[in-house]
Amino acid sequence: MALARAVLPLIGVTTPETVGYRPSESDIAAARLVLEPWRMLTSPCFYGVDRVPRDRPVMLVGNHTLMGLLHVPLMLLGLHDRT
C-alpha cells in the first residue's frame, strides 16, 4: 500500500486515502525505486526550479496528455528532490 500511496498521487490519481496525503520518506524512496528505470531512460533535466514558490500552492499545467502520464511522476519527484 505504501508504494501505491507514493506513486498514484505522482501520476494524478487520487483516492480517499491519498487526498491530503503527504508522502513519508519511505514512500518517496519507494517511488524513486519504481521510477528509476524510466529516469535512466529519459535523463530529465530541470530548469527554473528556483522560481517554483515554496510558500504557496502551485498549479502545473501541461499540454500533452500521454507525455504527462509518463513525465509527471519524474517531474514531481525531481521537484521534491530540488526544493
N, CA, C and O atoms as CSV, one atom per row, in Angstrom:
chain,resi,resn,atom,element,x,y,z
A,1,MET,N,N,0.821,-1.203,0.000
A,1,MET,CA,C,0.000,0.000,0.000
A,1,MET,C,C,0.860,1.260,0.000
A,1,MET,O,O,0.483,2.256,-0.618
A,2,ALA,N,N,1.994,1.238,0.672
A,2,ALA,CA,C,2.857,2.414,0.718
A,2,ALA,C,C,3.311,2.794,-0.689
A,2,ALA,O,O,3.372,3.977,-1.023
A,3,LEU,N,N,3.627,1.805,-1.505
A,3,LEU,CA,C,4.070,2.088,-2.870
A,3,LEU,C,C,2.952,2.748,-3.659
A,3,LEU,O,O,3.191,3.721,-4.373
A,4,ALA,N,N,1.735,2.234,-3.541
A,4,ALA,CA,C,0.599,2.833,-4.245
A,4,ALA,C,C,0.350,4.253,-3.742
A,4,ALA,O,O,0.083,5.148,-4.544
A,5,ARG,N,N,0.431,4.472,-2.437
A,5,ARG,CA,C,0.232,5.817,-1.892
A,5,ARG,C,C,1.288,6.770,-2.408
A,5,ARG,O,O,1.012,7.957,-2.582
A,6,ALA,N,N,2.491,6.279,-2.656
A,6,ALA,CA,C,3.575,7.136,-3.138
A,6,ALA,C,C,3.455,7.419,-4.628
A,6,ALA,O,O,3.687,8.549,-5.058
A,7,VAL,N,N,3.100,6.421,-5.421
A,7,VAL,CA,C,3.136,6.565,-6.873
A,7,VAL,C,C,1.836,7.138,-7.435
A,7,VAL,O,O,1.885,7.969,-8.343
A,8,LEU,N,N,0.682,6.723,-6.928
A,8,LEU,CA,C,-0.579,7.183,-7.505
A,8,LEU,C,C,-0.734,8.700,-7.494
A,8,LEU,O,O,-1.123,9.261,-8.518
A,9,PRO,N,N,-0.452,9.392,-6.396
A,9,PRO,CA,C,-0.559,10.853,-6.468
A,9,PRO,C,C,0.434,11.474,-7.445
A,9,PRO,O,O,0.168,12.543,-7.993
A,10,LEU,N,N,1.557,10.831,-7.668
A,10,LEU,CA,C,2.538,11.363,-8.616
A,10,LEU,C,C,2.008,11.367,-10.034
A,10,LEU,O,O,2.436,12.183,-10.850
A,11,ILE,N,N,1.078,10.463,-10.344
A,11,ILE,CA,C,0.508,10.436,-11.688
A,11,ILE,C,C,-0.894,11.037,-11.708
A,11,ILE,O,O,-1.619,10.897,-12.694
A,12,GLY,N,N,-1.271,11.697,-10.635
A,12,GLY,CA,C,-2.534,12.418,-10.620
A,12,GLY,C,C,-3.735,11.599,-10.203
A,12,GLY,O,O,-4.862,12.077,-10.335
A,13,VAL,N,N,-3.548,10.385,-9.705
A,13,VAL,CA,C,-4.655,9.547,-9.258
A,13,VAL,C,C,-4.866,9.785,-7.777
A,13,VAL,O,O,-3.945,9.628,-6.975
A,14,THR,N,N,-6.075,10.160,-7.421
A,14,THR,CA,C,-6.378,10.354,-6.009
A,14,THR,C,C,-7.452,9.380,-5.568
A,14,THR,O,O,-8.353,9.031,-6.330
A,15,THR,N,N,-7.340,8.959,-4.347
A,15,THR,CA,C,-8.334,8.099,-3.707
A,15,THR,C,C,-8.631,8.741,-2.365
A,15,THR,O,O,-7.907,9.644,-1.945
A,16,PRO,N,N,-9.676,8.297,-1.684
A,16,PRO,CA,C,-9.930,8.877,-0.358
A,16,PRO,C,C,-8.713,8.790,0.563
A,16,PRO,O,O,-8.522,9.653,1.420
A,17,GLU,N,N,-7.901,7.766,0.394
A,17,GLU,CA,C,-6.712,7.604,1.235
A,17,GLU,C,C,-5.589,8.558,0.850
A,17,GLU,O,O,-4.720,8.844,1.674
A,18,THR,N,N,-5.586,9.060,-0.394
A,18,THR,CA,C,-4.467,9.900,-0.838
A,18,THR,C,C,-4.779,11.392,-0.815
A,18,THR,O,O,-3.858,12.200,-0.939
A,19,VAL,N,N,-6.025,11.782,-0.662
A,19,VAL,CA,C,-6.359,13.207,-0.630
A,19,VAL,C,C,-5.738,13.822,0.611
A,19,VAL,O,O,-6.004,13.380,1.729
A,20,GLY,N,N,-4.923,14.828,0.420
A,20,GLY,CA,C,-4.256,15.485,1.528
A,20,GLY,C,C,-3.107,14.692,2.113
A,20,GLY,O,O,-2.541,15.078,3.136
A,21,TYR,N,N,-2.761,13.598,1.483
A,21,TYR,CA,C,-1.689,12.735,1.990
A,21,TYR,C,C,-0.339,13.339,1.672
A,21,TYR,O,O,-0.092,13.736,0.534
A,22,ARG,N,N,0.524,13.414,2.643
A,22,ARG,CA,C,1.893,13.881,2.440
A,22,ARG,C,C,2.799,12.656,2.539
A,22,ARG,O,O,2.868,12.026,3.594
A,23,PRO,N,N,3.496,12.309,1.451
A,23,PRO,CA,C,4.290,11.081,1.454
A,23,PRO,C,C,5.435,11.128,2.460
A,23,PRO,O,O,6.070,12.163,2.664
A,24,SER,N,N,5.678,9.979,3.079
A,24,SER,CA,C,6.804,9.858,4.008
A,24,SER,C,C,8.085,9.635,3.202
A,24,SER,O,O,8.043,9.444,1.986
A,25,GLU,N,N,9.197,9.663,3.884
A,25,GLU,CA,C,10.470,9.399,3.204
A,25,GLU,C,C,10.503,7.989,2.624
A,25,GLU,O,O,11.096,7.768,1.568
A,26,SER,N,N,9.870,7.029,3.305
A,26,SER,CA,C,9.838,5.662,2.758
A,26,SER,C,C,8.958,5.600,1.510
A,26,SER,O,O,9.253,4.837,0.590
A,27,ASP,N,N,7.877,6.394,1.464
A,27,ASP,CA,C,7.049,6.461,0.260
A,27,ASP,C,C,7.836,7.061,-0.903
A,27,ASP,O,O,7.762,6.569,-2.029
A,28,ILE,N,N,8.582,8.117,-0.628
A,28,ILE,CA,C,9.402,8.755,-1.667
A,28,ILE,C,C,10.466,7.783,-2.160
A,28,ILE,O,O,10.735,7.707,-3.358
A,29,ALA,N,N,11.066,7.042,-1.242
A,29,ALA,CA,C,12.088,6.051,-1.623
A,29,ALA,C,C,11.472,4.966,-2.502
A,29,ALA,O,O,12.099,4.522,-3.463
A,30,ALA,N,N,10.254,4.536,-2.183
A,30,ALA,CA,C,9.575,3.512,-2.989
A,30,ALA,C,C,9.267,4.049,-4.386
A,30,ALA,O,O,9.460,3.347,-5.378
A,31,ALA,N,N,8.791,5.288,-4.464
A,31,ALA,CA,C,8.506,5.897,-5.769
A,31,ALA,C,C,9.792,6.043,-6.573
A,31,ALA,O,O,9.812,5.779,-7.775
A,32,ARG,N,N,10.864,6.463,-5.908
A,32,ARG,CA,C,12.152,6.617,-6.583
A,32,ARG,C,C,12.620,5.268,-7.159
A,32,ARG,O,O,13.130,5.211,-8.278
A,33,LEU,N,N,12.445,4.201,-6.397
A,33,LEU,CA,C,12.844,2.866,-6.849
A,33,LEU,C,C,12.050,2.447,-8.080
A,33,LEU,O,O,12.619,1.919,-9.035
A,34,VAL,N,N,10.740,2.678,-8.063
A,34,VAL,CA,C,9.889,2.300,-9.192
A,34,VAL,C,C,10.205,3.144,-10.423
A,34,VAL,O,O,10.190,2.630,-11.542
A,35,LEU,N,N,10.490,4.421,-10.234
A,35,LEU,CA,C,10.704,5.328,-11.358
A,35,LEU,C,C,12.139,5.340,-11.885
A,35,LEU,O,O,12.399,5.920,-12.940
A,36,GLU,N,N,13.057,4.723,-11.182
A,36,GLU,CA,C,14.470,4.767,-11.580
A,36,GLU,C,C,14.732,4.282,-13.007
A,36,GLU,O,O,15.481,4.948,-13.722
A,37,PRO,N,N,14.159,3.158,-13.468
A,37,PRO,CA,C,14.417,2.753,-14.859
A,37,PRO,C,C,13.954,3.806,-15.876
A,37,PRO,O,O,14.636,4.054,-16.870
A,38,TRP,N,N,12.796,4.420,-15.622
A,38,TRP,CA,C,12.293,5.453,-16.539
A,38,TRP,C,C,13.192,6.689,-16.492
A,38,TRP,O,O,13.458,7.304,-17.525
A,39,ARG,N,N,13.661,7.054,-15.296
A,39,ARG,CA,C,14.563,8.197,-15.166
A,39,ARG,C,C,15.852,7.941,-15.932
A,39,ARG,O,O,16.368,8.844,-16.590
A,40,MET,N,N,16.380,6.718,-15.857
A,40,MET,CA,C,17.618,6.394,-16.561
A,40,MET,C,C,17.429,6.458,-18.077
A,40,MET,O,O,18.330,6.879,-18.803
A,41,LEU,N,N,16.260,6.039,-18.548
A,41,LEU,CA,C,15.988,6.078,-19.988
A,41,LEU,C,C,15.813,7.501,-20.504
A,41,LEU,O,O,16.237,7.810,-21.617
A,42,THR,N,N,15.201,8.361,-19.718
A,42,THR,CA,C,14.855,9.688,-20.223
A,42,THR,C,C,15.825,10.785,-19.802
A,42,THR,O,O,15.883,11.826,-20.457
A,43,SER,N,N,16.582,10.588,-18.739
A,43,SER,CA,C,17.537,11.580,-18.237
A,43,SER,C,C,16.942,12.989,-18.169
A,43,SER,O,O,17.411,13.890,-18.864
A,44,PRO,N,N,15.919,13.187,-17.343
A,44,PRO,CA,C,15.263,14.502,-17.299
A,44,PRO,C,C,16.200,15.596,-16.779
A,44,PRO,O,O,17.057,15.354,-15.929
A,45,CYS,N,N,16.011,16.800,-17.312
A,45,CYS,CA,C,16.737,17.995,-16.865
A,45,CYS,C,C,15.719,18.969,-16.292
A,45,CYS,O,O,14.591,19.046,-16.778
A,46,PHE,N,N,16.102,19.702,-15.280
A,46,PHE,CA,C,15.206,20.650,-14.625
A,46,PHE,C,C,15.788,22.046,-14.721
A,46,PHE,O,O,16.923,22.286,-14.312
A,47,TYR,N,N,14.998,22.971,-15.269
A,47,TYR,CA,C,15.410,24.365,-15.396
A,47,TYR,C,C,14.386,25.238,-14.683
A,47,TYR,O,O,13.187,24.974,-14.772
A,48,GLY,N,N,14.825,26.249,-13.993
A,48,GLY,CA,C,13.921,27.193,-13.355
A,48,GLY,C,C,13.289,26.714,-12.070
A,48,GLY,O,O,12.328,27.322,-11.597
A,49,VAL,N,N,13.800,25.638,-11.488
A,49,VAL,CA,C,13.229,25.110,-10.251
A,49,VAL,C,C,13.324,26.144,-9.130
A,49,VAL,O,O,12.498,26.154,-8.217
A,50,ASP,N,N,14.321,27.003,-9.204
A,50,ASP,CA,C,14.475,28.034,-8.172
A,50,ASP,C,C,13.344,29.056,-8.194
A,50,ASP,O,O,13.183,29.820,-7.243
A,51,ARG,N,N,12.560,29.076,-9.270
A,51,ARG,CA,C,11.438,30.012,-9.372
A,51,ARG,C,C,10.112,29.403,-8.930
A,51,ARG,O,O,9.091,30.090,-8.939
A,52,VAL,N,N,10.104,28.140,-8.548
A,52,VAL,CA,C,8.876,27.495,-8.064
A,52,VAL,C,C,8.645,27.955,-6.631
A,52,VAL,O,O,9.503,27.739,-5.776
A,53,PRO,N,N,7.497,28.590,-6.345
A,53,PRO,CA,C,7.256,29.078,-4.988
A,53,PRO,C,C,7.145,27.935,-3.991
A,53,PRO,O,O,6.535,26.903,-4.272
A,54,ARG,N,N,7.741,28.132,-2.834
A,54,ARG,CA,C,7.697,27.108,-1.787
A,54,ARG,C,C,6.726,27.483,-0.677
A,54,ARG,O,O,6.444,26.674,0.206
A,55,ASP,N,N,6.216,28.707,-0.721
A,55,ASP,CA,C,5.369,29.185,0.367
A,55,ASP,C,C,3.876,29.180,0.034
A,55,ASP,O,O,3.064,29.640,0.836
A,56,ARG,N,N,3.507,28.663,-1.144
A,56,ARG,CA,C,2.097,28.618,-1.526
A,56,ARG,C,C,1.881,27.506,-2.552
A,56,ARG,O,O,2.837,26.999,-3.139
A,57,PRO,N,N,0.625,27.134,-2.761
A,57,PRO,CA,C,0.339,26.068,-3.747
A,57,PRO,C,C,0.733,26.491,-5.160
A,57,PRO,O,O,0.791,27.678,-5.482
A,58,VAL,N,N,0.997,25.505,-5.976
A,58,VAL,CA,C,1.398,25.734,-7.362
A,58,VAL,C,C,0.546,24.848,-8.254
A,58,VAL,O,O,0.280,23.693,-7.919
A,59,MET,N,N,0.120,25.384,-9.383
A,59,MET,CA,C,-0.594,24.576,-10.372
A,59,MET,C,C,0.334,24.376,-11.559
A,59,MET,O,O,0.800,25.341,-12.164
A,60,LEU,N,N,0.596,23.132,-11.883
A,60,LEU,CA,C,1.421,22.808,-13.036
A,60,LEU,C,C,0.491,22.348,-14.154
A,60,LEU,O,O,-0.282,21.408,-13.970
A,61,VAL,N,N,0.561,22.998,-15.296
A,61,VAL,CA,C,-0.342,22.720,-16.404
A,61,VAL,C,C,0.481,22.233,-17.581
A,61,VAL,O,O,1.473,22.855,-17.961
A,62,GLY,N,N,0.061,21.117,-18.154
A,62,GLY,CA,C,0.751,20.557,-19.313
A,62,GLY,C,C,-0.155,20.535,-20.534
A,62,GLY,O,O,-1.361,20.760,-20.442
A,63,ASN,N,N,0.457,20.260,-21.673
A,63,ASN,CA,C,-0.273,20.292,-22.927
A,63,ASN,C,C,-0.346,18.929,-23.613
A,63,ASN,O,O,-1.069,18.779,-24.598
A,64,HIS,N,N,0.374,17.953,-23.124
A,64,HIS,CA,C,0.441,16.664,-23.807
A,64,HIS,C,C,0.014,15.570,-22.836
A,64,HIS,O,O,0.759,15.205,-21.927
A,65,THR,N,N,-1.189,15.057,-23.039
A,65,THR,CA,C,-1.762,14.109,-22.086
A,65,THR,C,C,-0.930,12.843,-21.954
A,65,THR,O,O,-0.620,12.439,-20.834
A,66,LEU,N,N,-0.564,12.213,-23.041
A,66,LEU,CA,C,0.202,10.971,-22.951
A,66,LEU,C,C,1.551,11.213,-22.297
A,66,LEU,O,O,1.954,10.464,-21.408
A,67,MET,N,N,2.245,12.243,-22.727
A,67,MET,CA,C,3.538,12.535,-22.127
A,67,MET,C,C,3.375,12.935,-20.667
A,67,MET,O,O,4.251,12.664,-19.846
A,68,GLY,N,N,2.260,13.577,-20.343
A,68,GLY,CA,C,2.006,13.932,-18.954
A,68,GLY,C,C,1.952,12.710,-18.067
A,68,GLY,O,O,2.476,12.727,-16.954
A,69,LEU,N,N,1.329,11.656,-18.541
A,69,LEU,CA,C,1.265,10.426,-17.750
A,69,LEU,C,C,2.641,9.815,-17.559
A,69,LEU,O,O,2.916,9.191,-16.534
A,70,LEU,N,N,3.488,9.994,-18.532
A,70,LEU,CA,C,4.816,9.393,-18.454
A,70,LEU,C,C,5.832,10.279,-17.736
A,70,LEU,O,O,6.746,9.774,-17.085
A,71,HIS,N,N,5.677,11.591,-17.852
A,71,HIS,CA,C,6.695,12.505,-17.341
A,71,HIS,C,C,6.358,13.154,-16.003
A,71,HIS,O,O,7.259,13.543,-15.261
A,72,VAL,N,N,5.081,13.272,-15.690
A,72,VAL,CA,C,4.694,13.948,-14.446
A,72,VAL,C,C,5.287,13.277,-13.209
A,72,VAL,O,O,5.777,13.983,-12.327
A,73,PRO,N,N,5.267,11.949,-13.104
A,73,PRO,CA,C,5.866,11.361,-11.908
A,73,PRO,C,C,7.340,11.750,-11.733
A,73,PRO,O,O,7.770,12.053,-10.620
A,74,LEU,N,N,8.113,11.743,-12.822
A,74,LEU,CA,C,9.521,12.143,-12.732
A,74,LEU,C,C,9.658,13.622,-12.404
A,74,LEU,O,O,10.549,14.020,-11.653
A,75,MET,N,N,8.772,14.434,-12.968
A,75,MET,CA,C,8.834,15.862,-12.693
A,75,MET,C,C,8.554,16.129,-11.209
A,75,MET,O,O,9.275,16.896,-10.570
A,76,LEU,N,N,7.520,15.504,-10.666
A,76,LEU,CA,C,7.185,15.736,-9.263
A,76,LEU,C,C,8.275,15.210,-8.334
A,76,LEU,O,O,8.598,15.848,-7.332
A,77,LEU,N,N,8.831,14.072,-8.656
A,77,LEU,CA,C,9.921,13.539,-7.843
A,77,LEU,C,C,11.147,14.454,-7.946
A,77,LEU,O,O,11.832,14.691,-6.951
A,78,GLY,N,N,11.416,14.959,-9.134
A,78,GLY,CA,C,12.532,15.900,-9.307
A,78,GLY,C,C,12.311,17.188,-8.543
A,78,GLY,O,O,13.248,17.717,-7.944
A,79,LEU,N,N,11.090,17.707,-8.550
A,79,LEU,CA,C,10.788,18.909,-7.769
A,79,LEU,C,C,10.944,18.634,-6.282
A,79,LEU,O,O,11.460,19.469,-5.539
A,80,HIS,N,N,10.496,17.464,-5.853
A,80,HIS,CA,C,10.665,17.093,-4.432
A,80,HIS,C,C,12.136,17.091,-4.042
A,80,HIS,O,O,12.505,17.585,-2.977
A,81,ASP,N,N,12.967,16.538,-4.905
A,81,ASP,CA,C,14.403,16.440,-4.609
A,81,ASP,C,C,15.100,17.799,-4.637
A,81,ASP,O,O,16.096,17.996,-3.940
A,82,ARG,N,N,14.586,18.739,-5.435
A,82,ARG,CA,C,15.300,20.003,-5.636
A,82,ARG,C,C,14.738,21.176,-4.842
A,82,ARG,O,O,15.328,22.257,-4.841
A,83,THR,N,N,13.612,20.983,-4.170
A,83,THR,CA,C,13.046,22.099,-3.385
A,83,THR,C,C,12.985,21.761,-1.918
A,83,THR,O,O,12.539,22.579,-1.113
